[in-house]
Amino acid sequence: MREGEVQKVARLKSFLIFFIPFIVFFFYFTSNNEHNPSSANHMQHEYVEIPEGYQVPSVNISVTEDKSGTWLLSVDTTHFNFAPQKVGNADPSFNEGHAHIYVNGKKINRLYGQFYNLDTLKKGENEIMVTLNSNNHGALAYRGKPISSSVVVENGK
């Protein structure tokens, strides 16, 4: 092998020694991030099935653009109370907890009340979804169907 070829091989080895661990760590950390929509944990906190005999909660949302150009999420619930002081309890709750907000499939935050400022949205269609969640973070469900509401808003700006 000529000296130039030896140098090229050495540079390739150096690059691969850096690049391969980088790719491994990148995929490990991005696949284990609970806020990553492609993560196995995304919206998979386990479902908390509402047992028969409990009032079944419901959620309805609306999203409106305000005069400043940001978007306001309004959340109305029935048979459900926000209980931020109890978030993280190990025991499931059926009629209290918090909500998770998703914009275009990506979880952006938890919600502990009726209103949330979504700030600006990307131009075009945006899907906003809210799920009701137990204090133990499990998504509430009734007869296997998650308790959620979603709307699509068009941002023309």
N, C-alpha and C positions, 0 to 999 in steps of 0.2 A: 504494500500500500504506500502511496506517495504521501509526503508530509501534509499536503493540503487536504487530502482525503482523511487523514488521521485527525486533523483539526476539526473537520466537519463532523466526524463521528463523535468526537469529544464534546463539541457544542450541542449536538443532538442529545447525547446522554445527559448533559447538564440541564438542558431544557426539560427532558422527560422526568428527571428526578424532581424538579420543581412542579411541573404541570400535573402529573398524575396524582400526587397527594392533594393538590389544590382542587382538582375535580372531585375527588373522593369526599373531601371535607365540604365542598360546596353542596353536593347532592345530599349528604348526610344532614347538614344543618337546614337546608331549605325543605327537605321532606319531613322534618320533625318539628316544624314551626306550626303551632296550632292556628295561626292567623293566615296561613298560606292555603288558598283554596284547593291546591292540588295535594295538600298534606292528608295523610290518613286520618288525622285528628279533626279536620275541618268539618264542622257541623256534626261531628260524630262523638260528642260527649256522652253518648248513650241516650236513648230516648227514655223519658219518664212517662209511662203510660198512665193516663188518668183512670183510676179504678171506677167501676160502676158505683153509683151512689154519691159521687162527688159532682158538684156543678162543673160543667165543662167550660173552661175559659175560652174566650175568643179575642181576636185582635183585628182591628181594621186600621189602615193607615192612609194618610193623604200627604202629598208633597206639593208645596207651592213655592213659586219663586217670589222673593220679597223685592222691595224697591232697590235694595243695595246690590242685587244680582246674585245673592246666595239663595240657597234652597232650605226651606223649613219643613221638617218631618213632624207630623202630628200623629200621635198614637192613641187610639181609643181602645180600651179593654173592657170586657165584662167578665165577672166572676174571677178577677185577677187583681191582686194588689202588688205594687212594687215594694220590695223589702230589701233595700241595699245593705242594711246593717246585718242581714243574715246570709249574704252571698258567701258561698264556700262551705256552708254546712254540709256534712256528709249525708245526712238524711234527705231523701227527696221531699219536695213540697209540691202540692198540686194546684193551689190557688194563689200562690204568691211566689215572687222571685224577681227576675229581671228579664230584659230582652236583649237580643243580639241584633245588630244592624249590619246589613250586607248591602254593598253597592257594587253592582255588576259581578256578583258572585264572591266578592272579597269581603270578609268580615272587617268592619272598620272600627267598631266599638261596642261596648255594652250600653244599655239604656236603663235608667232608673226612674224615669218619669214620662210625662206626656209629650214633651217637645225636645227636638234635637236639631241644631243647625248643621246641615250637611256641607256647608261652605259652598264652593263652586263645584260644578259637575262638568265632566268632559262634554264637548260638543256632540250632539246627536242623541241617540236613545240611551237612557240609563235605567236599569232595573234596580229598584229599591225594595229590599225585603226585610221584614222584621219577624223574628221567631220569639215566642215566649219560652223562657227557660226557668227551670226549677232552681232553688237555692244551691243545689249541688252541680249546677251548670248543665244538666241534662235538658235537652230540648223536649218540651211538653208535647205529648201526642195523645190522641184519642182514637181508639180502634185502629191503631197503626198509622194514622195520618198526623203529621206534624201540625202543630197549631201555629200558623204563620199567616202573613198577609204580604202581598207584593203589588207594586204598581210600576209602570214604565212611564218615565217622563221624558219629554223631548226638550233638549237644551239647544236652542237655535243660535246661541252666541258662540 
